[in-house]
Amino acid sequence: MNSMLDLLPQAEARYKALQQRGAAFLGTETAILGGAMSWVSERNLVAAISNAGGFGVIACGAMNPALLEAEIAGTQALTKKPFGVNLITMHPQLDELVQVCLRAKVGHIVFAGGIPPGPAIRAAKDGGARVIAFAPALVLAKRFMKSGVDALVIEGAEAGGHIGPVSLTVLAQEILPHIRDVPVFVAGGIGRGEAILSYLEMGAAGAQLGTRFAAATESIAHANFKQAFVRANARDAVPSIQLDERFPVIPVRGLVNEGTKRFLAHQAEVVQKFQAGTLDKGAAQLEIEHFWAGALRRAVIDGDVETGSVMAGQSVGMVTAIQPVADILAELKAQAVAALVARAAGS
């Protein structure tokens, strides 16, 4: 019977081998990406993730080209390791943002928030960047591969921020057995190494985590924001509720607070005005959408965790302390390796 210590090198080698494809694609030691979170995924956190052996990703969000250029330069001043940039496909200056990334020699461009336009994919690839896209269904995964996407992220509804309707457990079963030609990274609700291991064994190339990194020591998020994560349970991270189907609300997962309660009351008031004829449908929809304007910044930067938008995934229940990024990555690896050791010891 082998001792646990004897089994350790073999388990570590196995875990490394399972990540080999994803790590080689990213140019990193470990196949773990940082989820791109507006206001959070800026130069400090991105560089910290890359310096610790993961793959940091800048959240461009609503930045204009000049701001993104400055953010990339700021990140490059803090790390010589690879990192990516997440671009929102609906951004009015998407083509210019792609060019900013290419001029700065960013190796990986992540397109998010919709179907990436063919010309943007081609421009990125022609400029020497690798393209990553989010695939919320198998049919889209296949379509993206035909359009030249180099890797995919499949993100379950457990994730924080803007979410789709399907859990990662289901997406992984639907997509991983059928997509072998490009690396597929899993995301949504991942907080421990054993979970990463199980998805790697299903065929994933690696994993993307956001929530755990949002509360990291190197994250510039306000202390109140991080403490809200430490205090929260998984059930506290819920999608925004739509009151009336005539006025769609984009589902966003975040922690329940005074703001989420007020949003319901706000929707009710707007619907009432619409029914009374004092607001037309377009104006009513805008009034509902404008409720959260600036709310994420208020929470992340100003620390207003009561009325701000505290976007968080269900893995928030596994955030028990504010830790350096390197410790988070080491912990995830230790958990996965321990699971492999335990399995080998029992066989």
Rosetta blueprint (number, residue, H / E / L):
1 M L
2 N L
3 S L
4 M H
5 L H
6 D H
7 L H
8 L H
9 P H
10 Q H
11 A H
12 E H
13 A H
14 R H
15 Y H
16 K H
17 A H
18 L H
19 Q H
20 Q H
21 R H
22 G H
23 A H
24 A H
25 F H
26 L H
27 G L
28 T L
29 E L
30 T L
31 A L
32 I E
33 L E
34 G E
35 G L
36 A L
37 M L
38 S L
39 W L
40 V L
41 S L
42 E L
43 R H
44 N H
45 L H
46 V H
47 A H
48 A H
49 I H
50 S H
51 N H
52 A L
53 G L
54 G L
55 F E
56 G E
57 V E
58 I E
59 A E
60 C L
61 G L
62 A L
63 M L
64 N L
65 P H
66 A H
67 L H
68 L H
69 E H
70 A H
71 E H
72 I H
73 A H
74 G H
75 T H
76 Q H
77 A L
78 L L
79 T L
80 K L
81 K L
82 P L
83 F E
84 G E
85 V E
86 N E
87 L E
88 I E
89 T L
90 M L
91 H L
92 P L
93 Q L
94 L H
95 D H
96 E H
97 L H
98 V H
99 Q H
100 V H
101 C H
102 L H
103 R H
104 A L
105 K L
106 V L
107 G L
108 H E
109 I E
110 V E
111 F E
112 A E
113 G L
114 G L
115 I L
116 P L
117 P L
118 G H
119 P H
120 A H
121 I H
122 R H
123 A H
124 A H
125 K H
126 D H
127 G L
128 G L
129 A L
130 R E
131 V E
132 I E
133 A E
134 F E
135 A L
136 P L
137 A L
138 L H
139 V H
140 L H
141 A H
142 K H
143 R H
144 F H
145 M H
146 K H
147 S L
148 G L
149 V L
150 D L
151 A E
152 L E
153 V E
154 I E
155 E E
156 G L
157 A L
158 E L
159 A L
160 G L
161 G E
162 H E
163 I L
164 G L
165 P L
166 V L
167 S L
168 L H
169 T H
170 V H
171 L H
172 A H
173 Q H
174 E H
175 I H
176 L L
177 P L
178 H L
179 I L
180 R L
181 D L
182 V L
183 P L
184 V E
185 F E
186 V E
187 A E
188 G L
189 G L
190 I L
191 G L
192 R L
193 G H
194 E H
195 A H
196 I H
197 L H
198 S H
199 Y H
200 L H
201 E H
202 M H
203 G L
204 A L
205 A L
206 G E
207 A E
208 Q E
209 L E
210 G L
211 T H
212 R H
213 F H
214 A H
215 A L
216 A L
217 T L
218 E L
219 S L
220 I L
221 A L
222 H L
223 A H
224 N H
225 F H
226 K H
227 Q H
228 A H
229 F H
230 V H
231 R H
232 A L
233 N L
234 A H
235 R H
236 D H
237 A E
238 V E
239 P E
240 S L
241 I L
242 Q L
243 L L
244 D L
245 E L
246 R L
247 F L
248 P L
249 V L
250 I L
251 P L
252 V E
253 R E
254 G E
255 L E
256 V L
257 N L
258 E H
259 G H
260 T H
261 K H
262 R H
263 F H
264 L H
265 A H
266 H H
267 Q H
268 A H
269 E H
270 V H
271 V H
272 Q H
273 K H
274 F H
275 Q H
276 A H
277 G L
278 T L
279 L L
280 D L
281 K H
282 G H
283 A H
284 A H
285 Q H
286 L H
287 E H
288 I H
289 E H
290 H H
291 F H
292 W H
293 A L
294 G L
295 A H
296 L H
297 R H
298 R H
299 A H
300 V H
301 I L
302 D L
303 G L
304 D L
305 V L
306 E L
307 T L
308 G L
309 S L
310 V L
311 M E
312 A L
313 G L
314 Q H
315 S H
316 V H
317 G H
318 M H
319 V L
320 T L
321 A L
322 I L
323 Q L
324 P L
325 V H
326 A H
327 D H
328 I H
329 L H
330 A H
331 E H
332 L H
333 K H
334 A H
335 Q H
336 A H
337 V H
338 A H
339 A H
340 L H
341 V H
342 A H
343 R H
344 A H
345 A H
346 G H
347 S L
